[in-house]
Amino acid sequence: MSSNQFSTFWVDERLYGVNIKMVQEITKSMTLTEVPLAPNYIKGLINLRGQIATAVGLRELFEINRSDAENGKINVVCKCESYLLALVVDEVGDVLELEDNQYEYTPETVSPQVSRFMTGVYKLPNNILSVIDIQKIIDFLNV
């Protein structure tokens, strides 16, 4: 039986994860260079030691209403081919190793704003991990 490792994070009290092979680093909030006329989910550009990453606010991308909590404190920097994407999340979770038999396709109850960026879910003892596909976000941004 095979397994996958995921770097997990929280957005609006929901648990998400990306394949750990895609994660380059996790950083605290960094200085952003705003992108004029960009959609609200593009938070700006981050300079990571000479590499430019596009910061994407997952609350805005997933169309989750803002809460009173201060959000966007952490960046999960993911690399897909030569593209760097900094996912702006509320909180970082653990690295989880999950077995394939825990995997299920994305439930129909997940909103289309989120499900279009997911590959599926893993049922955990006390939660559900929604798996985000970085390539789907990059494809969406490049439309």
Contacts in CASP RR format, 6 or more apart in sequence:
PFRMAT RR
TARGET T0000
AUTHOR 0000-0000-0000
METHOD contacts of the structure
MODEL  1
MSSNQFSTFWVDERLYGVNIKMVQEITKSMTLTEVPLAPNYIKGLINLRG
QIATAVGLRELFEINRSDAENGKINVVCKCESYLLALVVDEVGDVLELED
NQYEYTPETVSPQVSRFMTGVYKLPNNILSVIDIQKIIDFLNV
1 99 0 8 1.000
1 100 0 8 1.000
1 101 0 8 1.000
2 99 0 8 1.000
2 100 0 8 1.000
3 97 0 8 1.000
3 98 0 8 1.000
3 99 0 8 1.000
3 100 0 8 1.000
4 19 0 8 1.000
4 97 0 8 1.000
4 98 0 8 1.000
4 100 0 8 1.000
5 19 0 8 1.000
5 20 0 8 1.000
5 21 0 8 1.000
5 95 0 8 1.000
5 96 0 8 1.000
5 97 0 8 1.000
5 98 0 8 1.000
6 17 0 8 1.000
6 18 0 8 1.000
6 19 0 8 1.000
6 20 0 8 1.000
6 95 0 8 1.000
6 96 0 8 1.000
6 97 0 8 1.000
6 98 0 8 1.000
6 122 0 8 1.000
6 129 0 8 1.000
6 131 0 8 1.000
7 17 0 8 1.000
7 18 0 8 1.000
7 19 0 8 1.000
7 20 0 8 1.000
7 23 0 8 1.000
7 26 0 8 1.000
7 76 0 8 1.000
7 92 0 8 1.000
7 93 0 8 1.000
7 95 0 8 1.000
8 15 0 8 1.000
8 16 0 8 1.000
8 17 0 8 1.000
8 92 0 8 1.000
8 93 0 8 1.000
8 94 0 8 1.000
8 95 0 8 1.000
8 96 0 8 1.000
8 129 0 8 1.000
9 15 0 8 1.000
9 16 0 8 1.000
9 17 0 8 1.000
9 74 0 8 1.000
9 76 0 8 1.000
9 87 0 8 1.000
9 89 0 8 1.000
9 90 0 8 1.000
9 91 0 8 1.000
9 92 0 8 1.000
9 93 0 8 1.000
10 16 0 8 1.000
10 89 0 8 1.000
10 90 0 8 1.000
10 91 0 8 1.000
10 92 0 8 1.000
10 93 0 8 1.000
11 58 0 8 1.000
11 59 0 8 1.000
11 62 0 8 1.000
11 64 0 8 1.000
11 89 0 8 1.000
11 90 0 8 1.000
12 59 0 8 1.000
12 64 0 8 1.000
12 67 0 8 1.000
12 90 0 8 1.000
14 130 0 8 1.000
15 93 0 8 1.000
15 124 0 8 1.000
15 127 0 8 1.000
15 128 0 8 1.000
15 129 0 8 1.000
15 130 0 8 1.000
16 58 0 8 1.000
16 89 0 8 1.000
16 129 0 8 1.000
16 130 0 8 1.000
16 131 0 8 1.000
16 132 0 8 1.000
17 129 0 8 1.000
17 130 0 8 1.000
17 131 0 8 1.000
17 132 0 8 1.000
18 76 0 8 1.000
18 78 0 8 1.000
18 87 0 8 1.000
18 131 0 8 1.000
18 132 0 8 1.000
18 134 0 8 1.000
19 131 0 8 1.000
19 134 0 8 1.000
20 95 0 8 1.000
22 78 0 8 1.000
22 79 0 8 1.000
22 80 0 8 1.000
22 134 0 8 1.000
23 76 0 8 1.000
23 77 0 8 1.000
23 78 0 8 1.000
23 79 0 8 1.000
24 77 0 8 1.000
24 78 0 8 1.000
24 79 0 8 1.000
24 84 0 8 1.000
25 48 0 8 1.000
25 77 0 8 1.000
26 74 0 8 1.000
26 75 0 8 1.000
26 76 0 8 1.000
26 77 0 8 1.000
26 92 0 8 1.000
27 48 0 8 1.000
27 74 0 8 1.000
27 75 0 8 1.000
27 77 0 8 1.000
27 86 0 8 1.000
28 73 0 8 1.000
28 74 0 8 1.000
28 75 0 8 1.000
29 72 0 8 1.000
29 73 0 8 1.000
29 74 0 8 1.000
29 75 0 8 1.000
30 46 0 8 1.000
30 48 0 8 1.000
30 75 0 8 1.000
30 86 0 8 1.000
31 46 0 8 1.000
31 47 0 8 1.000
32 43 0 8 1.000
32 44 0 8 1.000
32 45 0 8 1.000
32 46 0 8 1.000
32 55 0 8 1.000
33 44 0 8 1.000
33 45 0 8 1.000
33 46 0 8 1.000
33 47 0 8 1.000
34 44 0 8 1.000
35 42 0 8 1.000
35 44 0 8 1.000
35 45 0 8 1.000
38 44 0 8 1.000
39 60 0 8 1.000
40 60 0 8 1.000
41 56 0 8 1.000
41 57 0 8 1.000
41 58 0 8 1.000
41 60 0 8 1.000
41 61 0 8 1.000
42 54 0 8 1.000
42 55 0 8 1.000
42 56 0 8 1.000
42 57 0 8 1.000
42 141 0 8 1.000
43 55 0 8 1.000
43 56 0 8 1.000
43 57 0 8 1.000
43 72 0 8 1.000
43 88 0 8 1.000
44 54 0 8 1.000
44 55 0 8 1.000
45 52 0 8 1.000
45 53 0 8 1.000
45 54 0 8 1.000
45 55 0 8 1.000
46 52 0 8 1.000
46 53 0 8 1.000
46 54 0 8 1.000
46 55 0 8 1.000
46 75 0 8 1.000
46 77 0 8 1.000
46 86 0 8 1.000
48 77 0 8 1.000
48 84 0 8 1.000
48 86 0 8 1.000
51 84 0 8 1.000
52 84 0 8 1.000
53 75 0 8 1.000
53 77 0 8 1.000
53 84 0 8 1.000
53 85 0 8 1.000
53 86 0 8 1.000
54 83 0 8 1.000
54 84 0 8 1.000
54 85 0 8 1.000
54 86 0 8 1.000
54 141 0 8 1.000
55 75 0 8 1.000
55 86 0 8 1.000
55 88 0 8 1.000
56 85 0 8 1.000
56 86 0 8 1.000
56 87 0 8 1.000
56 88 0 8 1.000
56 137 0 8 1.000
56 141 0 8 1.000
57 72 0 8 1.000
57 87 0 8 1.000
57 88 0 8 1.000
57 89 0 8 1.000
58 64 0 8 1.000
58 87 0 8 1.000
58 88 0 8 1.000
58 89 0 8 1.000
59 66 0 8 1.000
59 71 0 8 1.000
59 72 0 8 1.000
59 88 0 8 1.000
59 90 0 8 1.000
61 113 0 8 1.000
61 117 0 8 1.000
61 137 0 8 1.000
62 111 0 8 1.000
62 113 0 8 1.000
62 114 0 8 1.000
62 117 0 8 1.000
63 111 0 8 1.000
63 113 0 8 1.000
69 90 0 8 1.000
71 88 0 8 1.000
71 90 0 8 1.000
72 88 0 8 1.000
72 89 0 8 1.000
72 90 0 8 1.000
73 90 0 8 1.000
73 91 0 8 1.000
74 88 0 8 1.000
74 89 0 8 1.000
74 90 0 8 1.000
74 91 0 8 1.000
74 92 0 8 1.000
75 86 0 8 1.000
75 87 0 8 1.000
75 88 0 8 1.000
75 89 0 8 1.000
76 86 0 8 1.000
76 87 0 8 1.000
76 89 0 8 1.000
76 92 0 8 1.000
77 84 0 8 1.000
77 85 0 8 1.000
77 86 0 8 1.000
77 87 0 8 1.000
78 84 0 8 1.000
78 85 0 8 1.000
78 86 0 8 1.000
78 87 0 8 1.000
78 134 0 8 1.000
79 85 0 8 1.000
80 134 0 8 1.000
80 135 0 8 1.000
80 138 0 8 1.000
83 138 0 8 1.000
85 134 0 8 1.000
85 137 0 8 1.000
85 138 0 8 1.000
85 141 0 8 1.000
87 132 0 8 1.000
87 137 0 8 1.000
96 122 0 8 1.000
96 124 0 8 1.000
96 129 0 8 1.000
98 122 0 8 1.000
98 124 0 8 1.000
98 129 0 8 1.000
102 122 0 8 1.000
102 123 0 8 1.000
102 124 0 8 1.000
103 120 0 8 1.000
103 121 0 8 1.000
103 122 0 8 1.000
104 120 0 8 1.000
104 121 0 8 1.000
104 122 0 8 1.000
104 123 0 8 1.000
105 120 0 8 1.000
105 121 0 8 1.000
106 115 0 8 1.000
106 118 0 8 1.000
106 119 0 8 1.000
106 120 0 8 1.000
106 121 0 8 1.000
106 130 0 8 1.000
107 121 0 8 1.000
110 118 0 8 1.000
110 130 0 8 1.000
114 130 0 8 1.000
116 136 0 8 1.000
116 140 0 8 1.000
117 132 0 8 1.000
117 133 0 8 1.000
117 136 0 8 1.000
117 137 0 8 1.000
117 140 0 8 1.000
118 130 0 8 1.000
118 131 0 8 1.000
118 132 0 8 1.000
118 133 0 8 1.000
118 136 0 8 1.000
119 131 0 8 1.000
119 132 0 8 1.000
119 133 0 8 1.000
120 130 0 8 1.000
120 131 0 8 1.000
121 128 0 8 1.000
121 129 0 8 1.000
121 130 0 8 1.000
121 131 0 8 1.000
122 128 0 8 1.000
122 129 0 8 1.000
122 131 0 8 1.000
END
